[in-house]
Amino acid sequence: DEFERPGLPVVLEGAAADVAARDTWDRDVLLARFGARRFHVGGYACALEDFLGYAAANVDDTPLYLFDKRFAEAAPELGAEYEVPEYFRDDLFALTEPRPDWRWLIVGGARSGSAWHIDPNGSSAWNATLRGRKRWLFFPPRTTPPGVRPSADGLDLVAPLSIMEWVTAFYKEARAHPHFVEAHSGPGDVVFVPRGWWHCVVNQDDFTVAVTQNFVSPRGLYATLDLLRFRPHLVS
């Protein structure tokens, strides 16, 4: 409540230390258990072993990124290998049917990540880093990041082609802005992303793994209901 009430992002150091301590998330263990399973990578179904081979060797400016909202269908065992951190268990999304998109497995190498966006459905999010390190960039609601141009209806945005291009062209300008926030997370850390906040995430190591969930707490209910009622075209 200390951070959700004012709507401030925060890194909760060690909040997922127990989950990160499990060898499930080691590269060799994932390959041995799930190497032949297919996950969502850049719009395509890809065997995990093929993706990890690519991620270890690529030199792309915009590397492909495993970002799978149905990972627990491909690998039900992984869906059972983590627990929601205690701070985020009061989730009203769990009462909806059908439930909007709400959880993702995220795997990637250095330079991969998520370009500037706002999380869907008026929700907040938590993101647990399990392997590797992540760099987080934030701007608060109603403060659009430099170089990003949202469409009038909120369905699309125009931004540089890659995260690295944005960093080269606009990072200096962003750092000078009084509302810009930057943070880092490592294994066992959990990042809280308040609803409506712009954020961009860059993986810093050759092998990074995270799980993330979007949620609606009682405090955020009215903001979500407003979106569902008056902006249904933005619902995922």
KAGI-V320739 format. One record per helix or strand of 2 or more residues. SS is the DSSP state (H for helix, E for strand). FROM is the first residue (numbers start at 1). TO is the last residue. If there is no record, write none. Layout:
BEGIN
SS_FROM_TO / SS_FROM_TO
END
This chain:
BEGIN
E_10_12 / H_17_20 / H_23_25 / H_27_34 / E_38_41 / E_44_47 / H_48_57 / E_66_68 / H_71_74 / H_76_79 / H_86_88 / H_92_95 / E_103_108 / E_113_117 / H_120_122 / E_124_131 / E_134_139 / E_149_150 / E_157_158 / H_163_175 / E_181_185 / E_190_193 / E_198_203 / E_208_215 / H_218_230 / H_232_234
END
